[in-house]
Amino acid sequence: MKGLMMDYQLTIPTILRRAETLFGKKEIVSRMPDKSIHRYTYRDFALRTKKLANALHQLGVKQGDRVATLSWNHYQHLEAYFAIPCMGAIVHTLNIRLSPDDLTYIVNHAEDKIIIVDQVLLPLLEKFKSKINVSNIIVIPQTGEKIADEYLNYEEVVASGDASEFVSFEGDENTAASMCYTSGTTGRPKGVLYSHRSIMLHTLGCGVGISEQDIVLPIVPMFHASAWGFPFVCTFFGATQVFPGPHLDAENLLDLYETENVTITGGVPTVMLNVLNKLDENPKRYKLSLNQALIGGSAVPRFLVKAFDERYQIKVLQGWGMTETSPVASTAALTSQLLNSSKEDQYTYQAKQGLPLPLVEIRGRNEDGFIPWDGATMGELEIRGPWISSSYYRDMEPEGKFTSDGWFKTGDIVTINEEGCIEIKDRSKDVVKSGGEWISSVALENTLMGHSTVLEAAVIAVPDEKWMERPYAYVVPKEGKTVSAEELKEFLSDKFAKFQIPEGFAFVEAIPKTSVGKFLKSALREKYAQEHK
């Protein structure tokens, strides 16, 4: 019909063109494996990205082919992030923290054609190389050692490309552009495909708050759920990007925050807790420009929100999402009403998962049907929107994750208040069901980690003859600190009902974690079962 808007396809080359033409002089900074600093501009980045795309085309990569990356966060990985989808292929990020067995399965299931790998990660690739079938392995040189003849040198591949011959993908926005597999805590990892359209809308939906003036350091790895969208958002809005490479300890991160004048960062609670503890060791050591930390991956303890704000004037923005939601689906940004409330009320809200992002819809369901938005009734969160997965890649057994009317079942047990604020109480497999009452392990964990002697705490459900299940806490004391079970019970007593307080406590040196830094409760359940036979 005449008079309507242009038929403008939402595709990733749009982001590349925008960065090159509007933000060409802005910097991309990378700390390399040898701790050297690499700097170049968006204009440099765009040129090399086009050359890489053309070189991959010469190597036989066609539209729809999967090209995998096995890399840390750095500028060459960013080039692959854009070159592959901008030529119509699919960039498939491999989680370097998964087992060789899982990586073998993922590469073969995705039918990857080429793998681009960091030289420092070659030992991992070589553990499963003989079990996969790819046409080429491209190695990013990093150590100064000669790359074996069986591999292609990334820099030589880029040099062989001709930017003038780059053919930009300008097809259907619903074409697949990126791919990530779940971490597979139960069963085999499952593949999630992101389209050009879903990435573009996610970029617009979660990019508010990041501007050209910002200097952004994503701790969250690029190999997991598109680094929460940071690479696309920052490139689209022209923010300076700072990549930490493999150096994710608190001291290296704080050094980059200071020397590069970083204003925004993002990572999981365990990493940000290490940053807080390092700052607390010598509060005056670092002169930071950091004003916001996006924290997600698991529920953010309230004490962490409060400590960053009160001690260092760093605002915490909690984000919630999953691989299946691209991943960011909600944030706990303060509303106008909360801006006029007390600091304590604000901290309480910021420790929740907040409101769904624009275009994302939510509902909760339990055995009685859809839950009321009363902030008290618990049920499983269901979600839908333009960047929410509708199925898994080549999966014949979706395990009931998708409803008949097109909603994704997240597995998170939540309450939703009358304003639409989400508060995750637990994962469906982790919630403690004691005497017919649901007990939130997340609430117990986050409160325990607010105790001055506790570094980490994880709570699981354990069998009980009378109540069916009871909460049991594993606690890691801070270095040089001691605490008793009775002290922790007393600490919890004014915050929880008596039946919610764990009867059992175990003090351990570390909590096992998943590949993305979440508490691995399945391992704790196995540990408990072995110790209480």
PEBELWO-V759840 format. One record per helix or strand. SS is the DSSP state (hx for helix, st for strand). FROM is the first residue (numbers start at 1). LEN is the number of residues. If there is no record, write none. Layout:
<<SS,FROM,LEN> <SS,FROM,LEN>>
This chain:
<<hx,13,10> <st,27,5> <st,37,5> <hx,42,17> <st,66,5> <hx,75,12> <st,90,4> <hx,100,11> <st,114,5> <hx,119,7> <hx,129,3> <st,136,5> <st,152,2> <hx,154,7> <hx,163,3> <st,176,6> <st,191,5> <hx,196,11> <st,215,4> <hx,225,13> <st,240,4> <hx,250,10> <st,264,4> <hx,269,13> <st,292,4> <hx,302,11> <st,315,8> <hx,323,3> <st,327,5> <hx,336,4> <hx,343,8> <st,354,3> <st,361,6> <st,369,2> <st,379,6> <st,402,1> <st,408,9> <st,422,6> <st,432,3> <st,437,3> <hx,441,8> <st,454,11> <st,468,10> <hx,485,9> <hx,498,3> <st,504,4> <st,513,1> <st,519,1> <hx,521,11>>
